[in-house]
Amino acid sequence: GLPLSLICINILRILLSTISVLLNISFTYVTVKIRTLNSPCHLLLAFDCLVSAWYQSCNWFTITVLFNANFQFINVRTCCLKILPLFEFGYTSSFNSIFLISIDRLISVLFPIWYNQQAISKKYYFIPMFCSILLTPAIILYAQFNIVFTVPETFKILCTPTECSWGWAADLTYFIFSSFYGLTLLNYLILWIVLKWKVIKNENKFTSSYAWTHKILKTLSVIMLINFIGLFMNSIARIIVPRFNLNITEKSIIIYSLSCLISVVMSSNAPILFTLNDEYRNAFLIAFKIKKINKMTTKVNNNNCK
């Protein structure tokens, strides 16, 4: 059977994943419920939470493995070719949407007049969004499918996403993942520079059209920082751990422990936006009937994601 320490870590991972699913689903529900949260920025944030919840729910499969004494490992092809592909879609779609959110904010500052044309803005944002969430998963899944067939069919695994990617497929996945986060960071750096220039140009005052962007950028920067912590943990698991002379159990314990932190990272959107953003805090309170407001009278501009 599995070591007790590995079972305990996986139980903790399942609990954290469940909390992550609930928080992300609640965020998506609030966005759907509160109709004023309808700008591309709002919808991309909700989409990120939705696919993150979908991806995190794959950890529930571990329950059937952990508590079945005669079936604690699954055939690698059954797991990687039949069970996990749909959840890998959620993983890749998540970092795609994070990148598209940064693009959304950057274009809203560089081309505010064009961006404020709501119909055009949504049209040109949803097309690349759906194209990217189909293309990137297709590339990664193709790589993983090829690598899975390099091991014997009888090879057994615990059936977690990280176990379906190794060798050149893991290198490709990590490269794509890191590239998206690097480009996202670059977009936010450009945003800060542009906004700083706008402040200097307007004698240290934000115009009304940019004040809200500065506010949401602070919140998104916190989310980005938390995501980079997750990326750093992923890097440790990907690069450093294999260099130590550890047996398979010790490696699994370290990797699964780090994956617990990744579950926390993927649940951070809702708590951070609720804590730091007045618009989302009010939306949560109204959606869950904690705060009663007769009518939300504020008209949300398409460029508004405070």
SVG drawing of the C-alpha trace seen along z (x, -y; Angstrom):
<svg xmlns="http://www.w3.org/2000/svg" viewBox="-35 -69 57 75">
<polyline fill="none" stroke="black" stroke-width="0.4" points="0.0,0.0 0.9,-3.7 3.0,-5.2 0.8,-7.0 2.6,-10.3 1.8,-10.2 -1.8,-9.4 -2.1,-12.3 -0.6,-14.8 -3.0,-13.7 -5.9,-14.0 -4.8,-17.6 -4.4,-18.2 -8.0,-17.0 -9.3,-19.3 -7.5,-22.3 -8.7,-21.5 -12.3,-21.3 -11.9,-24.7 -10.4,-26.0 -13.3,-24.6 -15.9,-26.2 -14.2,-29.6 -13.8,-29.7 -17.3,-28.5 -18.7,-31.2 -16.7,-33.8 -18.1,-32.6 -21.6,-32.6 -21.3,-36.2 -20.1,-37.3 -23.2,-35.6 -25.6,-36.8 -24.5,-40.5 -25.2,-41.7 -23.0,-44.8 -19.9,-42.7 -20.1,-42.3 -16.9,-43.8 -14.3,-41.7 -12.1,-42.0 -14.9,-40.7 -15.7,-37.9 -12.1,-36.8 -11.6,-36.8 -14.7,-34.6 -13.5,-32.3 -10.2,-31.9 -12.0,-30.9 -14.3,-28.5 -11.5,-26.6 -9.4,-26.6 -12.3,-25.0 -12.5,-22.4 -8.8,-21.6 -8.7,-21.4 -11.6,-19.0 -9.4,-16.4 -7.7,-15.8 -11.0,-14.2 -10.0,-11.1 -7.3,-10.5 -9.9,-9.6 -10.9,-6.4 -7.2,-5.4 -6.2,-6.2 -9.1,-4.3 -9.1,-1.3 -6.6,1.1 -6.6,3.3 -6.5,0.5 -4.1,-2.2 -2.4,-2.6 -3.9,-3.1 -2.7,-2.0 -0.8,-5.0 -2.6,-5.0 -6.0,-4.7 -5.2,-7.7 -3.4,-9.9 -5.5,-9.1 -9.0,-8.8 -9.3,-10.5 -7.1,-13.6 -7.2,-15.2 -10.3,-17.3 -8.7,-18.5 -5.5,-19.4 -7.7,-21.6 -8.6,-23.5 -5.0,-23.9 -3.8,-25.3 -6.9,-27.5 -6.2,-29.1 -2.8,-30.5 -4.2,-31.5 -6.9,-33.5 -4.4,-35.2 -2.4,-36.3 -5.5,-37.6 -6.5,-39.6 -3.2,-41.4 -3.7,-42.0 -7.2,-43.3 -5.9,-45.8 -3.0,-46.9 -5.2,-47.6 -7.7,-49.4 -5.0,-51.9 -3.2,-52.2 -6.4,-52.4 -9.2,-53.6 -11.5,-55.0 -11.5,-51.8 -11.8,-49.7 -14.8,-51.6 -16.8,-50.4 -18.3,-47.5 -19.5,-45.3 -16.2,-45.5 -14.2,-45.0 -16.0,-41.8 -15.9,-40.4 -12.2,-40.8 -11.5,-39.5 -13.7,-36.3 -12.3,-35.2 -8.6,-35.0 -9.7,-33.6 -11.5,-30.6 -8.8,-30.1 -6.0,-30.1 -7.8,-27.8 -8.2,-25.3 -4.8,-25.6 -2.5,-25.4 -4.2,-22.4 -4.1,-20.6 -0.3,-21.1 0.3,-20.0 -2.1,-17.0 -0.5,-15.9 2.9,-15.9 1.7,-14.0 -0.1,-11.4 3.2,-10.8 5.2,-10.5 2.7,-8.1 3.2,-5.5 7.0,-5.4 6.4,-3.4 4.9,0.1 1.1,0.3 1.3,2.0 3.1,-0.9 1.1,-2.2 0.7,-5.7 -1.3,-7.4 -3.2,-9.4 -2.3,-13.0 -1.7,-15.5 2.0,-15.8 2.5,-12.1 1.4,-12.3 4.1,-14.6 7.8,-13.8 10.8,-14.0 10.4,-16.4 6.7,-16.7 7.3,-18.1 9.9,-20.5 7.4,-21.7 4.7,-22.1 6.9,-24.0 8.2,-26.2 4.7,-27.2 3.6,-27.7 6.6,-29.9 6.3,-31.9 2.7,-32.8 3.6,-34.0 6.6,-35.9 4.6,-37.7 1.9,-38.5 4.5,-40.0 5.8,-42.1 2.3,-43.4 1.9,-44.5 5.3,-46.2 4.3,-48.1 1.0,-49.0 2.7,-50.5 5.0,-52.5 2.2,-53.8 0.1,-54.8 3.1,-56.5 3.6,-58.5 -0.1,-59.4 0.2,-60.7 3.3,-62.8 1.6,-64.1 -1.5,-65.1 0.5,-66.8 0.4,-63.9 -3.3,-63.4 -5.2,-60.5 -7.9,-61.4 -11.3,-59.6 -10.7,-57.3 -7.5,-55.9 -8.1,-56.0 -10.1,-52.7 -7.3,-51.0 -4.7,-52.0 -7.0,-50.6 -7.6,-47.2 -4.0,-47.0 -2.9,-47.0 -5.3,-44.0 -4.2,-42.1 -0.6,-42.7 -1.2,-40.9 -2.9,-38.0 0.0,-37.9 2.5,-37.8 0.6,-34.9 0.7,-33.1 4.4,-33.6 4.8,-31.9 3.0,-29.0 5.3,-29.1 8.3,-29.1 7.0,-26.0 6.4,-24.4 10.0,-25.1 11.3,-23.5 9.3,-20.4 10.3,-20.4 14.0,-21.3 15.5,-20.9 13.8,-17.8 15.0,-15.4 18.6,-16.4 18.5,-15.0 19.2,-11.4 15.7,-10.5 13.6,-7.4 10.2,-7.5 8.3,-7.9 10.4,-10.8 10.1,-12.5 6.3,-12.0 6.0,-13.5 7.9,-16.6 6.0,-17.1 2.6,-16.5 3.4,-18.9 4.3,-21.6 1.1,-20.9 -0.8,-21.8 0.5,-25.3 -0.4,-25.4 -4.0,-24.5 -3.9,-27.5 -2.6,-29.7 -5.4,-28.6 -8.0,-29.6 -6.7,-33.1 -8.7,-35.1 -11.9,-35.3 -10.4,-36.1 -8.0,-38.7 -10.7,-40.5 -13.2,-40.3 -10.6,-41.8 -9.0,-44.5 -11.8,-45.4 -14.9,-47.3 -16.8,-46.4 -16.4,-42.7 -16.9,-42.9 -20.3,-44.5 -21.1,-42.0 -20.4,-39.1 -22.5,-40.6 -25.4,-41.2 -25.2,-37.9 -25.3,-35.9 -27.9,-38.2 -25.6,-39.4 -26.1,-43.0 -29.4,-44.4 -29.3,-47.0 -32.5,-48.0 -30.8,-48.6 -27.3,-48.8 -27.5,-52.2 -23.9,-52.5 -23.6,-52.0 -20.5,-49.9 -18.4,-51.2 -17.0,-48.5 -13.6,-49.7 -14.4,-49.4 -13.0,-46.6 -12.2,-48.4"/>
</svg>
